[in-house]
């Protein structure tokens, strides 16, 4: 059964949101150029994005409630560092590996 996730306390929301945004931005922005490229091409670029988690949906895989193995599906807009101008979208899924502590 698909349902909207219940909202945790504000500190938990902020910590979780910051972790998710940092993880998604790091994964999206980190690439390794091929070894044959010149040193000039090997310079890394950091891209800062802010995700507005508008579509996160939890699917219980067993009993109702926050349980290990539950699924989170998302497809959200990504904004520039100011959080005001949409520049992209993301989509994906996560598997709950730790139950939230509220």
Secondary structure, 3 states (H helix, E strand, C coil): CEEECCCCCHHHHHHHHHHHHHHHHHHHHCCCCCCCCCHHHHCCCCCCCEEECCCCEEECCCCCCCCCCCEEEEEEEEECCCCCCEEEEEEEEEECCCCCCC
